[in-house]
Amino acid sequence: MSATFLGIPPFPEAARAAVDDSRLRHNLRKATHTIRDKRGAVVTELEEDWERLRSEGAAIKSHTLRHLDHYLEQLESSVERAGGHVHWAADAAEANAIVTRLVQATGETDVVKVKSMATQEIELNNALAEAGITAYETDLAELIVQLGDDLPSHILVPAIHLGRSQIREIFLDQMAEWGVAAPEGLTDDPRALAEAARVHLRERFLRTRTAISGANFAVADSGTLVVLESEGNGRMCLTLPETLISVVGIEKIVPTWADLEVFMQTLPRSSTGERMNPYTSTWTGVTPGDGPQEFHLVLLDNGRTDVLADTVGRQALRCIRCSACLNTCPVYERTGGHAYGSVYPGPIGAILTPQLRGMSSEVDEALPYASSLCGACYEVCPVAIDIPEVLVHLREEVAAGPGHLGEKAMMKGAEAVLGSSHALNAAQHAAGAARNLVPRHLPGMAGAWTDTRDLPDVPAESFRQWWNKHEKGQS
Ligand code: SF4
């Protein structure tokens, strides 16, 4: 079984514990700044082409989302024409049941997995485990998280919160339980750790006959699926097994092969800071004698059509999961990913998770506030998702919801004062007269604000009073 996010407290509470952990902050700062700097260099070298690619990427994704019904049907026929099978999953339970049934039909009890956010979102590994099927993660960072019975904390680098000495300990303690043991005398040299993982995984690749993947893109007109990765583990899973099952969110579609040109430039630059990624695997149905001979595509909704119905929030579905917004976010850099209580952390998680899951829980309604609204996430997003706009939009929804009675009463009071010049004048007079009585620390709910900020001094007179005294009548 894999760990789950169930039981993680709402963001403010979870974040407080995270920022107290100096080792976590050190690991995060080092990793995010390294990737951030690399990204900056390869984006800058494109000069004005970057903005053109960015708006083209946004336009392709927006167009596809507007005509999603058409492209989904086109994708289904293309995949089936190429010898694949398409399954539709309305939610996580349905997707898990479909995949479990498909694996059971192969007679296998082990599967290898290519890193996939969609399968993490639906907690597929746990569903498979309940049916007696063991899923083996093959991406290095996913492997570390799985061996450590930990939770992913980053879209691209799920083990970003761990340092290399922690990874060494996990390998030494756990690898033997899952297959080939770590070598004795393993050091925390990154090359030694990578080699231990390579030997551990190779045996698994050669033995396992069923693979599960996601996809970065699904091309509607040809039925081609595309996975971008850096380690070659994906290539092994996508070519060696006999059966391949791909679980793909319905928003991953692009209309044509030519549309990939834009994303092949923007995705590697935004995610790993590389001009192109080391491995790009594409597959279209099945080819006799070459690669998996049975291919199933599970198209996952799981809340996506609800997101699509929201005219402001739907832009989150343009996301290509590059993680640039995480690496640049000052909040993520200090709290890490676990505090977001979801497989989607950081700025994109703060808008995607509450939309996919709905905002009926304290955890989900806290997420739109997990941001300083500095706008750095929007600046780096390769598909120009206006994350701050969606955050504010979702905050409006939270504020309009049933809770927050104290805040609503304060806003009503503010509306009454600010909506009437007489009331505002009277309030300003009263505040000026009582300025020496204002405490440095506010009582009650407002105290949380003054815990970390200085209350500004109340001036002796308002601007309007000053204007009337000094300037009025001079023009
Ligand atoms: S929101 Fe934009 S920057 Fe963030 S992961 Fe998605 S595509 Fe990348």
Boltz pocket constraint, residues with backbone or C-beta under 6 A from the ligand:
constraints:
  - pocket:
      binder: B
      contacts: [[A, 270], [A, 318], [A, 319], [A, 320], [A, 321], [A, 322], [A, 323], [A, 324], [A, 325], [A, 326], [A, 348], [A, 377], [A, 380], [A, 381], [A, 382], [A, 383], [A, 384], [A, 385]]
      max_distance: 6.0
